[in-house]
Amino acid sequence: MALKRRPAAQPRQSRREFLALAATAATVPMAACSQSDTEAYDEAAARLRAALSAAPEMREFVRYATLAANGHNAQPWRFMIGETGAGILPDFSRRTPVVDPDDHHLYVSLGCAAENFLLAAAAHGRPGAARFDDRGDGRIEIDLARAQAQAGALYAAIPARQSTRSEYDGRAVAPDELKLLEAAARLEGVALTFITDEARRETVLDFVIEGNSAQMDAPAFVQELEDWTRFNPAEALRTGDGLFSGISGHPTMPTWLGRLMFAWVFKKDAENEKYRAHMRSSAGIAVFTGDKEDKDHWVRVGRSFQRFALKATVLGIRHAHINQPLEVPVLRPAFAAWLGAGGRRPDLVVRFGTAPPLPYSLRRPVTGVIV
Ligand SMILES: Cc1cc2nc3c(=O)[nH]c(=O)nc-3n(C[C@H](O)[C@H](O)[C@H](O)COP(=O)(O)O)c2cc1C
């Protein structure tokens, strides 16, 4: 199959999990963040992603685990570490109940962290296995053995992976690369579907626009997004979590101003327009679907997605979530039926393609997540 090259669109700055402040930024007095805050942000992001030491302690595996993708960058996890393994537990104080009322994203995020933990440990002679323990609130138990170190490409990609919420360059991804992505993501209990043809991608876009419109019309959704937005590097550094405006190249501003303007400038039509540009400039869409709708499978989906994202990073392919068709409950069954999911619940929708990198997001210190 010949690679189709889409016309490269003009770069635009936008994404849903940030805000549409850019439009108004030029017209309001900006108290721009100081150079030192920006430098401190960049240093913190780099420190978080520093290579592990030659003989890392368990807490270093935790640092790499926390670099995993997670909804709203809420980091809804706690880690228990011991000599022979670790437990990854939900932190319900970090739920996002509006966008994720049944904690689906929360358990997917735990799965993403588990995969990073397993890869980091295996790279340093501690290969292991993860299983979901459904007692109580549910947790992931990781048992580690001792063996030859296996530092593969996915491990090396952990600090380089990022969600890239920009317009991509329109280039297609080669079929053999899709096969590599599929192979990397393969995990029992999870199916991966690629959507690359134009007509089907447009249908997914229709679902995204409908879902995004419903979310933008819901004050509680907008409020939750605002609550997790960090409007300047100092605020992002203080919390170590949330969605920092700067990571999409948006202007930064004092927190009070950001909060004042958020709902006012975060507009449905502009957001939908950006999604059209984002999706039409991507090479394709990946949908992850668990065999069952339970926490165990949500964790599996997270592990599979994280492997996909790491493999994509190895291949120079970017990714960003477009989960609106699944997050809006009334849309999900229609999307599942269109996809031919056969009664299963599609868990994640992710676009992929090529684009320059954006700044990295932050995490809370390891000391704050180990119990
Ligand atoms: C379960 C899950 C749901 C997510 N949903 C969205 C989403 O709807 N929109 C989006 O832009 N990013 C979404 N993300 C990406 C996170 O916001 C991102 O992983 C987090 O902010 C950390 O940034 P990083 O991936 O660059 O490390 C999601 C991630 C996960 C694991």
Ligand as a Chemical Component Dictionary entry (heavy atoms), coordinates in Angstrom:
data_LIG
# 
_chem_comp.id                   LIG 
_chem_comp.type                 NON-POLYMER 
_chem_comp.pdbx_formal_charge   0 
_chem_comp.three_letter_code    LIG 
# 
loop_
_chem_comp_atom.comp_id 
_chem_comp_atom.atom_id 
_chem_comp_atom.alt_atom_id 
_chem_comp_atom.type_symbol 
_chem_comp_atom.charge 
_chem_comp_atom.model_Cartn_x 
_chem_comp_atom.model_Cartn_y 
_chem_comp_atom.model_Cartn_z 
_chem_comp_atom.pdbx_ordinal 
LIG C1  C1  C 0 -7.237 6.760  30.910 1  
LIG C2  C2  C 0 -6.683 8.014  30.293 2  
LIG C3  C3  C 0 -7.559 8.960  29.755 3  
LIG C4  C4  C 0 -7.046 10.107 29.157 4  
LIG N1  N1  N 0 -7.921 10.990 28.565 5  
LIG C5  C5  C 0 -7.439 12.050 27.904 6  
LIG C6  C6  C 0 -8.302 12.892 27.157 7  
LIG O1  O1  O 0 -9.507 12.661 27.095 8  
LIG N2  N2  N 0 -7.760 13.944 26.491 9  
LIG C7  C7  C 0 -6.413 14.207 26.514 10 
LIG O2  O2  O 0 -5.972 15.163 25.892 11 
LIG N3  N3  N 0 -5.568 13.417 27.222 12 
LIG C8  C8  C 0 -6.044 12.351 27.898 13 
LIG N4  N4  N 0 -5.178 11.511 28.549 14 
LIG C9  C9  C 0 -3.745 11.836 28.607 15 
LIG C10 C10 C 0 -3.382 12.444 29.956 16 
LIG O3  O3  O 0 -3.943 13.719 30.117 17 
LIG C11 C11 C 0 -1.846 12.499 30.080 18 
LIG O4  O4  O 0 -1.360 11.178 30.086 19 
LIG C12 C12 C 0 -1.398 13.220 31.326 20 
LIG O5  O5  O 0 -1.754 14.582 31.285 21 
LIG C13 C13 C 0 0.122  13.123 31.519 22 
LIG O6  O6  O 0 0.795  13.648 30.416 23 
LIG P1  P1  P 0 1.779  12.752 29.540 24 
LIG O7  O7  O 0 0.981  11.648 28.927 25 
LIG O8  O8  O 0 2.337  13.697 28.525 26 
LIG O9  O9  O 0 2.835  12.206 30.455 27 
LIG C14 C14 C 0 -5.646 10.351 29.152 28 
LIG C15 C15 C 0 -4.784 9.397  29.695 29 
LIG C16 C16 C 0 -5.297 8.239  30.258 30 
LIG C17 C17 C 0 -4.345 7.197  30.814 31 
# 
loop_
_chem_comp_bond.comp_id 
_chem_comp_bond.atom_id_1 
_chem_comp_bond.atom_id_2 
_chem_comp_bond.value_order 
_chem_comp_bond.pdbx_ordinal 
LIG C1  C2  SING 1  
LIG C2  C3  SING 2  
LIG C2  C16 DOUB 3  
LIG C3  C4  DOUB 4  
LIG C4  N1  SING 5  
LIG C4  C14 SING 6  
LIG N1  C5  DOUB 7  
LIG C5  C6  SING 8  
LIG C5  C8  SING 9  
LIG C6  O1  DOUB 10 
LIG C6  N2  SING 11 
LIG N2  C7  SING 12 
LIG C7  O2  DOUB 13 
LIG C7  N3  SING 14 
LIG N3  C8  DOUB 15 
LIG C8  N4  SING 16 
LIG N4  C9  SING 17 
LIG N4  C14 SING 18 
LIG C9  C10 SING 19 
LIG C10 O3  SING 20 
LIG C10 C11 SING 21 
LIG C11 O4  SING 22 
LIG C11 C12 SING 23 
LIG C12 O5  SING 24 
LIG C12 C13 SING 25 
LIG C13 O6  SING 26 
LIG O6  P1  SING 27 
LIG P1  O7  DOUB 28 
LIG P1  O8  SING 29 
LIG P1  O9  SING 30 
LIG C14 C15 DOUB 31 
LIG C15 C16 SING 32 
LIG C16 C17 SING 33 
# 
